[in-house]
């Protein structure tokens, strides 16, 4: 399963949607994911990929990690996974 498919599956689970309902252009807000759901998604992604996401839950706009869309999240995860040695 690709990084994209795994991230979409995790986000879909948090949003209580089918993965087919989650597009790369979707924002977390579009999917009905609130701040708690976002934090739970981040934890689930970190656990699934065994990575640490540089994310400030208290100040998401101040974070180095882009959560503006599913595509941005996937790109960020792919970068972190590729840097993990």
Phi, psi and omega in degrees: 000134183286163176304314181303311182296321180293316180296316179299319180297318180294314180296318179299318180298316179295325182274357185055051178232169171279145177307329180292342178277349182259117178255164179295335180275350182297141168262161179297326177296317177305323185274358179079022179269119179272186184297323178293317177298324178297312180298317178297322178296315180300313179300316181296319179294316179302316181293316183296320184262356183054052178228169173243123181268126179284080187234130177258101184298332180282334181224069184303329181288341180268357185284153173281351184259121185279119179245024186290335179204168177299320180300318180295320179295314179300314180299318179296319179294316179301319180296313180297319180294319181291332180278344182283122182243000000 
